[in-house]
Amino acid sequence: MATNFIGGSVLRLEDPTLIRGRGRFAADINFPHQLHMRVVRSTRAHGKILSIDTSLALAHPGVMAVWTSADVRNVPPINLREGRIEQFEPYYQPILAKDYVRYVGEPVAVVFAQDPYLAEDAADLVAVEIEDLPATLSADHPPGEFSPGRSTEVTIIDKSFGDVEAAFRNAHSIIDLQLKIGRHSGVPLETRGVIARLETVSDILEMHGAAKVPHRTRDLLAQLLGRSPSSVHLFEGHTGGGFGIRGELYPEDVLACLATLRMGRPIKWIEDRREHLMAANHSREQNHRLRVATDSAGHSLSKTNSFTTRVRIFAPTGRGSWT
């Protein structure tokens, strides 16, 4: 007999486990012989990388490897989750910054060590020299230089239909608004995390800690690593909030999975709160000018007769996201 859920309360099945403290979040997942990953991040909003010295970190006890962009040169930059957009391709983010950094917190190098404390200590020993470049810190600023010969103004999108001039000429009233939305981000109770493991018998790459949009994330991850989607399995346990920022494929996800393929050992990375505030995707600052032609009843004439919009899309050279 079918149960009618419409209009009635639905029993929450997850509560007893969480209330009793038996939840299984990303930080709770461990595998034998796992290595811990720590990310070295840019301290500059925009700059040219002059040098990265990893020698002291490599000599630190318990460190198994230290990677820079030269070690991951064969991995493509991260594509858009929704698919390929040709004019955006020059702005895709590499999994480790190459030549330039474009926001505070951008991954520059990664350290792999036998425990998280050794990894963090070794990451502090990586010396990164960056030459400061002008940073675009407000949506009001004019376009800057993303890379030599390439503007931060990625594209301008114009959309329109109908006779816009006639709509405004015949309008009873015109509403003209300037609207601003500040940069913001989701701050879930649980920070991001990824635990990667290769099941060697079946050649299945496992990524634990996924939270949202699993199929597109799997397909994109498989594409970057040169594997078939069926050989990549994503596992989501309990999740302490998402708020949109956990639906993207991040450099750390790719780096952990690549490392487990290369090293043959599970790789674990758990983001700390300081990292999250720097490196999790932000919603960009937005400025909007809105003009609406209305009739005497306050109904928008643009809604049915005509419409035009212009959107300028900028790439970050300051503190921004890559979404």
C-alpha positions, 0 to 999 in steps of 0.5 A: 500500500502506497504511503502519501507523504504530501501534507504530512511530516516525514520521519527523519532517518538520520537523526539517531545516528547523528545525535548519538555522535556516530556520524561518519564525516570525512575526517573520520575516514582512515585507511591503513598506510595512508599519507597526509597532504598539506597545501602550500598556498599563495600569500599574494592576491596577484603575482608572478611566481619567481621561484619555489624552493622545496629542498628543506621540506623534502629533507623534513622527517616523514615527508614522502614527496613535495609537488609543484606545477612541474610535477603535474604538468600533464594534468589539464586545468579544471574544466567547468562543471557544466561543460566546455565554454571555449572563451573561458578555457584560457582562464581555467584553473590549474591544480597547482599555480603555474607562472602566476597566482591570482588569489590569496590561498591559491594552491602553489605546492603540496606536501605528502607526509606520514602524519598531518603534523609533519606535513604541516611543518614541512609545508611551512618550509616551502619557500615561494618567491612571488613578484607582486602584480596589480590586483583587482579588488572591486567589481568597479575597477577597470579590467586588468591583465590576467596574463600577458596580452590577456584581459581579466574581462573574459567576455561580455554577454548581450541578450535582447528581444523586442523593441526596447526603445518603444517599451521605455518610450511608452512606459507609464513609469521607469524604475532605475536601480543600482544594486550591489552584492558583496563577495560572500561564501558559505561557511559550513560547520564541516570544512572540505576534505578528501580521502583518495584510495585505489582499490588495486584488484578492481582498479577502482579509484575511490574518493571519499568526502564528496558532497554534492553533484557526484556524477558530474564531479566523477566525470570531470575527475575521470577526464582530468586523470585520463580514466574511464568514469566507471573506474572512479567511485565517489563516496559521500558520508555525513556532511556538515553543511554545503551551501553551494561551495562544496559542489565544485571539483577543487584542485585538492580533490584532483591532487589527492586522487593523482597522488594515490594513483602515483604512490599506491597509498591512500591520501588524506586531506582535511581543510582547516578553517583558515584555509577554508576562508581563503580557498573555498569558492566565493561568490563574486562581488556583483554590481547591477544596474536595473531599468524597468519600464512599467505600465500604470498598474506597475507591471513590467512591459519588459516582461512580455514585450522587450528585454535587454541585458549586458553581463561583463564576466571577470576572471580573478586577479585578487580574491575571487573564485573560479566558478 
